[in-house]
């Protein structure tokens, strides 16, 4: 390490005099270090190779590494596994088609077949000693490879798989080939460690001395037109092949490798770093590596350099792992605030900006007001407000600069004294000195917003503040304002957006406004207008677009592509793209397709976190965005966007969360048994530029209906896949969100179990058919046998049945005769019962005529009526006692009762029937009839005093929900509860009879009496 530092110092102190007319510049490359925290086993990277799938292969002293831009797969020797890599210590790599050739420290040269992931060994040779130590793998021609060994090399023919060992010139030092370059189809220049440059004839095998530039190892060689460029352990030379003149381009810094990237330019890997040499202009550039945390990798030994057409360069280093540079990574330059008196490591937050004359920029910051001079690249801090946060800076219509912040009041800039002075009115001042926004309204007036003291207008001429009310109220925290193309003033506050029309009207937009004009949040931080007159608002919960014509809003949240929905500032570029700063970088909305492009610190931003009000667009269209660690100043159209579209690859497949190790990366078809149906697909997009921004989409054809939602996950598990054929597809975006047309696919076959195979189905169908025929013939035979047996049995049974039938007919005739006899006896019994009841009734009637006691008389009449009621019921049911038509039954019975009551005295009321026509079954008609008799008798005796046409008794009956409801209502004089208790014999009898029928009785006496009886019809459905 000390030797490297010494060489680097010597290079800068000495070589400038040795370069002659060589132009010498320094360039800084922003690189990403890929080390052990990324999975690299060892930091001494010796060689780099890139395969056709864009995977990177690294040779280290502790294993072979495959890198997919995110993770490493490491090949380590396992002494117990003969299929593992033969040697951990790799020196060089070279890929031809699907074979990776590896030069190892003690196992010679062996290969890895990428398609099968197996190792081969083509370089076994016992002709010379030390052939197991190999150094380089070089391509001398299309069909041959040169394996550099100690003091010799092997010429390996890839087509015939034959090899030939050729010794190098003997010397005192170990000698091997470091590089090869063709002169023509037969002659090659070999750069060696001890013999300088040698001329090798591949046809004859002869080796001749060509040139030795110095006494050190010759490590790299390149020939273009009339010049040969050689790198040695001492320096970098050019050899004019016409004049044979050697020019030293630099010395005292050993060259290890060349990389030919852009036409006309050589990248040089050296002991102290790397150089870029422009062959056309003879210009040398020293490249300084700066890490993402701004750490320097100088000096650093570069062992190998590789690149591709996507802007990537990889530098294999000793001790620092792998360094990666991408030409599209640093899209932004950051202006760090290096203020005198403050440590360079101190982060200074910036807020509002204002470009000023003479290429200067005013900056509001957490350490007060700062002015930056673009010419001198120096910062100036204004001493009066060092400890105050300056939140707002603006220029009025007169060209005067105004500023404000927390506890500063309103500040005015005096260009003559280069000072900011607080404005104080002699008559009236603002009540709050926290000034957060200044808006010029005219040449004589400013609108000043404070944190908690509301709004004020400031008259520049009279030096007077006047309170400014919105909708008659003070408005606090109007932190941002915007004057649109129609001269309307928009104010962004913590209470929503207020639009002050030029005519004085005020319109309010809030998150609680009715759709479709609601805001995403009431806290407004940024306001902008696009060329179509649409207004854009940055809020604490997303971005809101307002169509002024339709008053409709569109809201963009984090879920719609924003990496963070706390929007600080909003700027609109010339293409109407919307740029917003957030707590996670800067995002750009393409309004044509409603997609976001997101930029982070990895793209060169000052930090991922930005600040409120720290956004500005000047007259030239230059954008200024500030945050917690500097300012990004850029032209939106100058952002370099990588056109590279990466490939997505299915790297591995897991069965029940265990890798199947079938080299899935190079397979396009996999088969599994029916019970092996829980599969996890691991995929990756080989994208070396901001791989964390890559999005994925996948689709299992035959299972999914369409492409699954976009995700950043790099694996997906499918469970319970039914037997059949599927095709898994995956695709990815680049870091800018553009979808790559490349899709990686994997055909998947789930083999059905034996009982679901076609062969089994065919055999099963044939078996069914054969069984059907066999069963048919068997059943036919059995039917014939059974038919004969059945015919015999039927004949015998027919005779038995005929005899039984004769006996049944005789029995039936007897039963019919008995039934008729029973009917006759029942009619005779009913007749005799009715006659007896009539006799009893007549005797009671005769007896009543000879009794003078009115109470006894009434009792006999009641008994008579009860007997008549029973007699009527018996007469009415003599035909069918189980089925009763309720309307006929009640009407006839009541008429009979009323007729009997009318014989003793004149009825004082008329009866109205309101009875539904329906039939009931199994009703206890005797008890039911007695209930009617008792109630009508009570009404006849007690309800009415005199005869009157208005006296009415209403009898109604209905059936609902399997219940019979009988209602007997009169409009008589009614009775009190005491009367009910005193004369309770009849009512008690009614209650007992209702109870026998499991019913209820309700009596209401108001403007007459209402008797409501409810009887359940329990056996109605029987």
TORVEXTI-14060 format. One record per residue (C-alpha): residue in one letter; z, x, y. Coordinates in steps of 0.02 Angstrom, whole numbers, plus 32768, in hexadecimal, padded with zeros to 4 digits. Example, Ala and Ser with C-alpha at 12.3 -4.5 7.8 and 13.67 -1.06 7.14 Angstrom:
residues 2
a818682677F1F
s816582AC7FCB
This chain:
residues 1022
x800080008000
x802C808D807A
x7F8680DE8050
x7F2E803A807E
x7F8A80308124
x7F6480E58148
x7EAB80CC8123
x7EA580318190
x7EF4808E8223
x7E8081228209
x7DEC80AB8205
x7E11806082AF
x7E41810682FE
x7DBB817682B8
x7D228118827F
x7CEF80DB832B
x7CB4818C8350
x7C5E819982A7
x7BFD80F682B6
x7B80813C8330
x7B1780AC8372
x7B5B802E82F3
x7B9A7F90834B
x7C4C7F6D8318
x7CA57EC5832F
x7D3B7E6B82E4
x7D367DBB829E
x7DC67D4F8262
x7DB67CE881C3
x7E307C5B81A7
x7E537C6080EC
x7EBC7C08806B
x7F207C767FF7
x7F1F7C3F7F41
x7FB07C8D7EE7
x80387C757E69
x80777BD37EB7
x7FCA7B8D7E8F
x7FD47BC57DD9
x7F897C747DE4
x7FE57CDE7D64
x7FC87D867DB6
x7F977DB67E68
x7F247E487E3D
x7E7D7DEE7E32
x7DF77E667DF5
x7D5A7DFC7DEC
x7D167D4E7E11
x7C8E7CE67DBC
x7C507C357DDA
x7C047BC77D52
x7B847B3B7D59
x7C0C7AB77D69
x7C4D7B0F7E07
x7CEC7B4A7DB0
x7D2E7BF27DE7
x7D5F7C777D67
x7DD87D037D94
x7DFA7DA57D37
x7EAC7DE27D4C
x7F1E7E5C7CF5
x7F7C7DCA7CA8
x7EFC7D527C62
x7E587CFC7C84
x7E627C6D7D01
x7DF37BD67D1B
x7E097B807DC5
x7DCF7ACF7DEF
x7DFD7AD77EA9
x7EA77A8A7E82
x7EF07AD27DE2
x7EDD7B667D6E
x7EBE7B6A7CB5
x7EFB7C117C73
x7EBF7C697BD4
x7F497CD97B8F
x7F467D407AF0
x7FB17CFC7A64
x7FC87D7B79D6
x7FE87CEC795D
x7F487C92798C
x7EA67CE8795D
x7E447C6C79C7
x7E9C7C9B7A69
x7E547D167AE8
x7E527DC67A9A
x7E957E1E7B36
x7EF87DE87BD0
x7EC47E797C41
x7E157E4E7C81
x7DB37EC37CF3
x7D0D7E6B7D13
x7CB37DC67CF4
x7BFE7D927CE7
x7BB77CE67CBB
x7B0F7CCC7C66
x7AE47C177C3D
x7B797BD37BDB
x7BC87C7C7BB0
x7C4A7CD47C17
x7C4D7D8F7BF1
x7CF37DE67C0D
x7D107EA27C1F
x7DBF7EC77BE1
x7E377F597BE7
x7E477F7A7B2D
x7DD77EFF7ACD
x7D2E7F2D7B14
x7CBD7EA27B4C
x7CCC7DF57B00
x7C897D4B7B30
x7CC67C9A7B46
x7C4F7C0F7B10
x7C717B8D7B95
x7C247AFE7B34
x7C977B197A9E
x7D287B737AF5
x7D257BFB7A71
x7D257CB87A83
x7C9D7D2A7A3E
x7C947DE77A36
x7BE37E2F7A49
x7C147EE27A76
x7C647F2979D9
x7C2C7FDD79D0
x7C6E80747972
x7BEC80F379A8
x7C54813A7A37
x7D0E81497A57
x7D6180E57AE3
x7CE480567AD5
x7D757FDD7AD3
x7D9480037B8C
x7D127FA77BF2
x7D017F9E7CAF
x7C6A7F3D7CEA
x7BE97EC07CAD
x7B447ED47D0A
x7A997E817CF8
x7A0C7F027CEE
x797D7E897CD2
x796F7DD57C9B
x79907DEE7BE2
x7A0D7E7D7BE2
x7AC07E9D7C12
x7B0F7F457C36
x7BC17F597BF7
x7C117FEB7C56
x7C8280557BE7
x7CDC80F87BFF
x7C5681827C0A
x7BD0810D7BC4
x7B8A805F7BCC
x7B457FE27B4F
x7A9F7F8E7B6C
x7AAD7EE37B1D
x7A147E787AFC
x7A477DC27B0D
x79B07D7F7AAF
x79B47DEF7A16
x7A717E097A1C
x7A537EC47A04
x7AA77F507A64
x7A8A80067A8C
x7B0B80827AC9
x7AD380FE7B4E
x7B4481907B83
x7B5C81C27C39
x7B5182767C78
x7BEC82D77C46
x7C63831A7CC8
x7D1783407CEB
x7D3C82907D26
x7D3781EB7CCD
x7C8E819F7CEB
x7C5180E97CE0
x7BD280787D34
x7C0E80117DC9
x7B6C7FBC7E01
x7AB37FAF7DD7
x7A1A7F867E3E
x79647F7D7E03
x78DF7FED7E4E
x78587F9C7DE4
x784B7F477D3A
x78767FE87CDD
x78DE80547D53
x798D802A7D8F
x7A0480847E04
x7AB180957DBA
x7B4880B07E2C
x7BC981157DCC
x7C7881537DE9
x7C55820D7DCA
x7B9882277DCD
x7B6881D17E6F
x7AC581707E60
x7A61817F7DBE
x79B181467D95
x79AD80ED7CED
x790B80C17C93
x7931802A7C28
x789580447BBE
x78B080FA7B8F
x796C81017BA4
x795E819E7C11
x79DF81BD7C9C
x79BD822F7D32
x7A1F825B7DCD
x79E781F97E65
x7A5D82197EF6
x7B14823E7F1C
x7B4D82077FC8
x7BF982587FBA
x7C6A829C7F33
x7CC381F87F13
x7CA081627EA6
x7C0281027ED1
x7C32804C7EBC
x7BAD7FD97F06
x7AF47FE07F28
x7A717F707F79
x79BC7F8D7FA9
x795A7F2C802C
x78AF7F5F806C
x78B780198094
x7973802B8093
x79F18043800A
x7AA680198032
x7B2F80737FD1
x7BEA805C7FCE
x7C5C80E67F91
x7D14810E7F91
x7CF881648038
x7C9280E68097
x7BF1808580B0
x7B4580D780C1
x7A9080A980DB
x7A0381128090
x7956810A80E0
x78E381148049
x7850814E80B4
x78A581D98114
x793081F88093
x79AB81F58125
x7A5E81BF8104
x7AC08161818B
x7B7C814D8181
x7BA5809C81B8
x7C5F80B2819F
x7CCF812B8142
x7D8581458111
x7D89809A80BF
x7D5780898009
x7CD380077FDC
x7CF17FA57F3B
x7C677F217F38
x7BD47ECE7F91
x7BAC7E167FA0
x7B037DDB7FDC
x7B207D33802D
x7ABA7D0780C4
x7A0F7D5B80D1
x7A177E02812B
x7AD47E12811A
x7B417E7380A2
x7BF77E478089
x7C587EE3805B
x7CFC7EE27FFA
x7D617F7D8028
x7E0C7FC98010
x7E4C7F8780B7
x7DF37EE180BE
x7D417EA480D0
x7CAC7EC28143
x7C0E7E64816C
x7B767ED1818C
x7ADA7E8B81DF
x7A4A7EF4819C
x79CD7EB6821D
x7A357EE082B6
x7A967F6E8266
x7B377F16829A
x7BDE7F298242
x7C6B7EA9824E
x7D1A7EC88210
x7D627E2681C8
x7E1A7E0081E1
x7E687D80816A
x7EE37D0381B6
x7F427C8E8143
x7F657BD68162
x80117C0281A5
x7FBE7C80821B
x7FF77D1581B2
x7F827DAA81AC
x7F3D7DF6810B
x7F0E7E9E8156
x7F007F1C810A
x7ED37ED58060
x7E6D7F1C7FD0
x7DD77EB27FA1
x7D9C7EC87EED
x7D137E457EE6
x7CBC7DC57F54
x7C637D277F1C
x7C197C957F7B
x7BAE7BFA7F68
x7B3B7B8D7FCE
x7BC77B198006
x7C127B908084
x7C947BD9800C
x7CC37C907FFF
x7D457CD37F85
x7D967D7D7F95
x7DEB7DCA7EFD
x7E797E367F3B
x7EF97EB07EF9
x7FA77E687F10
x7F7A7DCD7F77
x7F237D637EF5
x7E857D057F26
x7E537CE57FDB
x7DE17C527FFE
x7D797C3B809B
x7D0E7BA380C2
x7C997BA18156
x7CBE7AE88171
x7D7B7AF18164
x7DA97B1D8216
x7D577A8F8274
x7DCE7A9D8305
x7E137B2A8370
x7EC67B2083A8
x7F047B548453
x7FB67B938437
x802C7B8A84CC
x805F7C3E84E4
x80CD7C29857C
x81217CC385C5
x81DA7CC5859E
x81C77C6584FC
x81B67CA8844B
x81077CA08401
x81527C44836C
x819C7BB983D7
x81447B1383C6
x81267AC28470
x80F77A0A846B
x806E79D284E1
x804F7927852E
x7FD278F285B3
x7F49796A85EF
x7EDE7977868B
x7E4E79F3869F
x7E4C7A39874F
x7DDA7AA387B8
x7DB47B5B8797
x7DBD7B4486D9
x7E747B1886D4
x7ED47A968671
x7F767A4086A3
x7FE57A1D860D
x807E79AE8600
x80F979F48582
x81AD79F88547
x81CA7A9185B7
x81837A438653
x80DB7A5886A8
x80667AE0866B
x7FBE7B1986AD
x7F427B74863D
x7EB57BE2867F
x7E207BE08606
x7DD87C7D8656
x7E717CEB8649
x7EB97C8E85B2
x7F647C908604
x7FE97C0A8617
x804F7BE986B3
x80F17B8686AD
x812C7B2B874B
x81E27B5D8764
x82227ABE87B8
x821F7A52871A
x82387AC98687
x82B77A5C862F
x825F79B68649
x81DE796085DD
x8140793F8641
x80F178A385FA
x80637876866F
x7FE578CF86DE
x7F55787F873E
x7EDD789987CD
x7EC878108850
x7E2C77D788AC
x7E4D785B8933
x7E5478EC88B8
x7F1278FC88C5
x7F72792A8827
x800A78C187FA
x808578DA876C
x8122788F8725
x819B789B8697
x824B787A8661
x82C7789086F3
x823D78D88762
x820D784587CE
x815D78438816
x811878F2882F
x808A792488A5
x802979C78895
x800E7A36892C
x7F7A7AA88905
x7FA07B1A8999
x804E7B45895D
x80257B2488A6
x80C17ABA8893
x80F17A0C885B
x816679B088D2
x81C5790D88AE
x8196787B891F
x822878248973
x8213779189E6
x827F77838A80
x828C76C68A70
x827C769989B8
x827A76FD8916
x825C76D68860
x82F976A58801
x82CE770F8768
x829777C58776
x824C77C486C5
x819477B786F5
x8124779A865C
x807B776586A4
x801E77768749
x7F83770D8768
x7F1A77208807
x7EEF7672884A
x7E9376A388E9
x7E8A77338963
x7F2E76FC89AF
x7F9076B8891B
x7FD876F08875
x8026768687EC
x80BF76E287AB
x810C76B08704
x81C076DD86D9
x821F76DB8635
x829F76558660
x8287762F8719
x81E575CF870F
x814375EA8770
x812E761F8825
x809D7630889C
x80A276CB8907
x804976CB89AF
x800C777B89CC
x7FF8775D8A89
x80A0770C8AAD
x8101776A8A26
x814D76C789EC
x81747683893D
x816775C7891B
x819D7573887B
x810875308816
x8129749787AB
x80C17457871A
x80CC739C86FC
x815C739C8778
x81C374188712
x81DF74D5870F
x817D752E8686
x81CE75C68634
x8183765385CD
x80CE763B8600
x80AB76E785B8
x7FEE76DC85B9
x7F6B768A8626
x7EAF7679862B
x7E32763786AB
x7D9E75EC864F
x7CE775DF8681
x7D0A753886D7
x7D9775818742
x7E1D752686DC
x7EC1758486C8
x7F0B758C8618
x7FC275BC8600
x800975F28559
x80C475D28545
x814A75B084C3
x812974F684E0
x807074F984B8
x7FD4750B8524
x7FC374BF85D1
x7F1774AC8620
x7F1B749886DC
x7E78744A8715
x7E2D748587B6
x7E4E73D687FC
x7F0673E287D1
x7F11737E8730
x7F7873C886A1
x7F4E73BA85E9
x7FC673F28560
x7FA2742E84AF
x803174468434
x804F74538379
x808F73A0837B
x7FF5735B83D2
x7F9772D88371
x7F0A73148304
x7E887353831F
x7EC773B383B8
x7F6A73FC8375
x7F9274B58386
x7FC9752482F6
x8069754D8356
x80B775318402
x80D375EC841E
x8035762C8471
x801376E78484
x7F5876F684A8
x7ECD768D84F6
x7E1176AD84FA
x7D6D764F8513
x7CCA766884B5
x7C1A765684FB
x7C1075A084C1
x7CAA756E8524
x7D1D7562848D
x7DCF759984AE
x7E2D76098435
x7EEA7619842C
x7F52769A83D2
x7FF87651839B
x808E76838335
x8045762382A1
x7F8B7642829E
x7EEE76388308
x7EB875938357
x7E0A75668395
x7DF774D68410
x7D4F7483842B
x7D64744D84E0
x7CDC73C984D4
x7D1D736E8439
x7DD5739E8454
x7DDA73CE839B
x7E397467835D
x7E1874D882C7
x7EAA753E8285
x7E9F75E48228
x7F38761681C4
x7F6276AA8156
x7F22764880C0
x7E74763F810F
x7E5676FB810E
x7ECE773A8193
x7F3F77C4814F
x7FC4778F81CC
x7FCB76F18234
x8037772F82C6
x7FAC77418347
x7FD577AC83DF
x7F3377B98440
x7E86776A8435
x7DE577BC8472
x7D30777F8460
x7CA077FA844F
x7BEA77E48483
x7BBF779483DB
x7C4A771383ED
x7CAE77678364
x7D68774A837C
x7DD677E68377
x7E9177CE8361
x7F2178488355
x7FAF781D82DD
x804678658285
x7FCF78A88200
x7F3E78F7825B
x7EA778AE82B4
x7E3D7821826D
x7D8F77E982A1
x7D5477378285
x7C99771F826B
x7C84766E82AD
x7BDB765B8257
x7C24766181A7
x7CDE764A81CE
x7D0F76EE8179
x7D87777581B1
x7D70783181AE
x7E19788881B2
x7E44793681EE
x7EE6799581D2
x7F337A3E81F5
x7EC87A85816A
x7E307A6181D7
x7E767ACA8265
x7EDE7A4882C1
x7F777A88831E
x7FE67A2582A6
x7FE179828248
x8056793382C8
x801479038373
x806A78BA840C
x805D781D8474
x7FEC7825850E
x7FAD78D084D2
x7EF6789F84D4
x7E7278B3855A
x7DB578A9856C
x7D6B790685FF
x7CC978E8865D
x7C67795885E5
x7CA078F5854E
x7D19797D8515
x7DAF793E84B6
x7E61797E84CB
x7EE379528447
x7F937999844E
x8026799C83DA
x80C179FB83AB
x806E7AA7839C
x7FDC7AB38414
x7F3C7A60844F
x7E957A4283FA
x7E037A438474
x7D567A1A8430
x7CB379BE8444
x7CA9793283C2
x7BF47959839B
x7C1B7A0F8376
x7C8A79EE82DF
x7C447A468247
x7C3B79D081B3
x7C1D7A168107
x7B8079CA80B8
x7BB87A02800C
x7BD679757F90
x7C4479B27F01
x7C3779857E4A
x7CBA79237DEE
x7CE3795B7D3D
x7D43790D7CAE
x7DAE79A37C80
x7E1679637BF1
x7E4778CA7B8F
x7EF478A47B4D
x7F1C78387AB7
x7FC877E97AC5
x7FEF78667B51
x7FBF78FD7AE8
x7F2379657B09
x7EA079597A82
x7E557A067AAA
x7DA179DD7A81
x7D5A7A3B7B17
x7D3A79977B6F
x7CF679EE7C0A
x7C577A177BAA
x7C55797C7B3C
x7C0278D87B64
x7C3778757ACB
x7CDD785B7A74
x7D0C77F279DD
x7DB777AB79B0
x7DFD77407926
x7E2F768D7948
x7EE776B97955
x7EC2774779CF
x7EA776D57A63
x7F1F77117AEC
x7EB877917B4B
x7ED777F07BED
x7E43783B7C4B
x7E6778D17CBB
x7DDF78F27D3A
x7DC7795E7DD3
x7D4A797C7E5D
x7D257A357E72
x7D337A347F2F
x7D787AD37F7B
x7D827A8C802C
x7E207A248046
x7E2679E37F95
x7EBC79767FC1
x7E4579078027
x7DD778DE7F93
x7DD178287F5B
x7DA077EE7EAC
x7D5977517E5D
x7D4777307DA3
x7CFD76AC7D32
x7D0C768C7C78
x7C6876377C4B
x7C8A75B87BC4
x7D3C759C7BFF
x7D4375957CBD
x7CDE75127D19
x7CB6758A7DA8
x7CEC762E7DF7
x7DA876387E0B
x7DF376487EBB
x7DEA76F17F11
x7E7A77647EE4
x7EB778167EF9
x7EFC781A7E49
x7EA778937DD3
x7EC978367D33
x7EC377877CEB
x7F0877407C49
x7EB576B57BE5
x7F1C765C7B61
x7EED75EC7ACF
x7E33760E7AD4
x7DDF75A07A53
x7D6575EE79D8
x7CBA76047A26
x7C5576747A99
x7C8A769D7B4B
x7C4E77117BD4
x7CCD775A7C4C
x7C87778A7CF6
x7CD977E47D88
x7C9A78177E33
x7CE878677ECD
x7CD678827F87
x7CD579237FE8
x7D5E79488065
x7D0478E080E9
x7D047843807E
x7C4B7849804F
x7C2B78147F9B
x7BD2788F7F2C
x7B3D784B7EC8
x7B7878AE7E31
x7BD678497DAF
x7C2378957D15
x7C1D78277C7C
x7C6F78267BD2
x7C3277B77B45
x7CC377757AE2
x7CBB77277A35
x7D5276D179E9
x7D2A76C8792F
x7D5D762078E7
x7DCF7619784C
x7D79760A77A4
x7D8F754F77A3
x7D2F75417849
x7C9975AC7817
x7BEC756277FB
x7BEA759C7745
x7C8C75427725
x7C4A74A7777D
x7BAC74A97711
x7C0D74C2766F
x7C88743D76A3
x7BFC73C176C7
x7BAA73E7761F
x7C5273D175CA
x7C6A732C7622
x7BBD72F275EC
x7BDC73267538
x7C8772D7753A
x7C3A72397580
x7BBA722F74F5
x7C3E72557471
x7CB371D774BB
x7C26715674C0
x7BF8716D740A
x7CAE716B73D5
x7CD270CE743A
x7C37707973F3
x7C70709D7342
x7D2170637366
x7CE16FC673BA
x7C7F6F977321
x7D176FB072B0
x7D876F547327
x7D086EC87339
x7D0C6EA7727E
x7DC96EAD727B
x7DD26E3E7314
x7D5C6DBB72CD
x7DC86DAD7233
x7E656DA2729B
x7E196D217311
x7DEC6CAF7280
x7E9D6CB7723E
x7EED6CA172E8
x7E7A6C127316
x7EBE6BAE7288
x7F706BD472BF
x7F496BA77374
x7EF96B047341
x7F976AD372E4
x80066B057376
x7F956AA473EE
x7FAA6A047388
x80666A19738D
x80636A36744A
x7FFA699A7468
x807969337406
x8109697F7469
x80AE6961750E
x809768A974E9
x8150689A74C2
x818068F27566
x810E688075CD
x816267E77580
x820E682D75A4
x81DE68557659
x81A667A17676
x82496762762B
x82AD67D3769F
x824B67977737
x827066E37707
x8329670776F1
x83306761779A
x82DC66CF77F3
x83536657779E
x83E766C677D0
x83AD66D27885
x839466157889
x844265F47845
x8490667378C1
x843466227951
x846C65737918
x851F65AD7909
x851865FC79B8
x84D0655779FB
x855D64F779A8
x85DF656D79F4
x858B655E7A9D
x8589649F7A92
x8640649A7A5F
x866B650A7AF4
x8606649B7B67
x865C63FD7B25
x8707644E7B34
x86E564867BE6
x86C363D37C1C
x8776639F7BEC
x87CF642E7C44
x880C64197CF5
x884764CC7D0D
x87BA65217D6D
x87E365CF7D2B
x87DD65947C77
x873F65367C9F
x86EA65D07CE3
x872266387C4F
x86D665BD7BD5
x863465BD7C39
x862C66797C36
x864A667B7B7B
x85C465F87B64
x8547665E7BC7
x857066FA7B66
x8552669F7AC1
x84AE66597B05
x847967087B39
x849A67497A89
x843D66B77A41
x83A666DA7AB1
x83A367917A81
x83A7676579CA
x831B66E779E3
x82B267617A4C
x82BF67EC79CB
x82A36787792F
x81F567CF791C
x820C6889794C
x82B668C97982
x8284697F7993
x81FA696D7A16
x8227690A7AB4
x81B668E57B49
x823768FC7BD0
x81E3688F7C54
x81D467F87BE0
x828068127B97
x82DD681D7C3E
x827A67907C92
x829367147C04
x834A67417BE7
x837667357CA0
x831D668F7CB0
x8382664C7C1C
x8424668B7C67
x83FA66417D11
x83CC659B7CBE
x847465977C68
x84CC65C37D0A
x846D653A7D64
x84AB64B47CEE
x855E64CB7D29
x853E64D97DE2
x84AE64ED7E56
x846B65A07E69
x847E65E37F1A
x83F5666A7F11
x8349668D7ED6
x8317671E7E62
x828D679B7E82
x825268057DEE
x821168B67E0F
x820268F17D5C
x818469707D1F
x8121693F7C85
x814E69B87BFA
x819369BA7B4A
x82316A0D7B0B
x82666A357A5A
x830F6A287A04
x836569D87A98
x840C69827A75
x83CC68DC7AB8
x846B687B7A90
x84D768E87AFF
x844C68F67B80
x843E68367B86
x84FA68217B99
x84F6689C7C2C
x847268317C81
x84D867947C5D
x857867DD7CA7
x8525681C7D45
x84C5677A7D66
x856267137D43
x85C5677C7DC1
x853E67667E43
x853766AB7E25
x85F3669B7E39
x861C67177EC4
x858467517F25
x855766B87F8A
x85C466327FDC
x853E65B6800D
x848D65907FDD
x841165E6804E
x8359660E8041
x837D66C18074
x83F066DE7FDE
x839167527F6A
x83B767AD7ECA
x833E683A7E9D
x833268737DE9
x82CE69137DCC
x82BA69857D37
x82596A287D23
x824A6ABA7CAB
x82406B717CE0
x82656C147C86
x829B6BB67BE8
x831B6B507C49
x83236A947C65
x83606A617D12
x839969AB7D2D
x83BD69757DDF
x840768CA7E0D
x841968B47EC9
x845268207F31
x846568047FEB
x850567A27FD9
x85AD67BD8027
x85D868527FB8
x868A68817F8F
x870A69037FB7
x875369847F43
x87F6691F7F39
x879568867F02
x873F68EE7E7E
x87E669297E3B
x883468797E43
x87A6681E7DEB
x877068AC7D7C
x876268567CD1
x86A668377CDD
x867F68DE7D27
x86ED69387CAB
x868F68DF7C20
x85EB69197C6F
x862B69CC7C7B
x866069CA7BC5
x85B869897B8C
x85596A097BFA
x85C86A917BB0
x859A6A557B00
x84E56A757B2E
x85136B247B74
x84DF6AEA7C20
x85286AEA7CCF
x85526A5E7D47
x85536A717E03
x858A69E27E77
x856A69E37F31
x85A769557FA0
x855A6959804E
x84F668C68090
x850168827FE0
x851C68D47F3A
x84AE69517EDC
x84CF696E7E23
x84716A057DDF
x84756A247D25
x84256ABE7CD7
x840F6AC17C1A
x83C86B577BBB
x83406B2E7B3E
x83706BB17ABD
x83066B717A2F
x826F6B447A9A
x81FC6BC07A42
x82336B927992
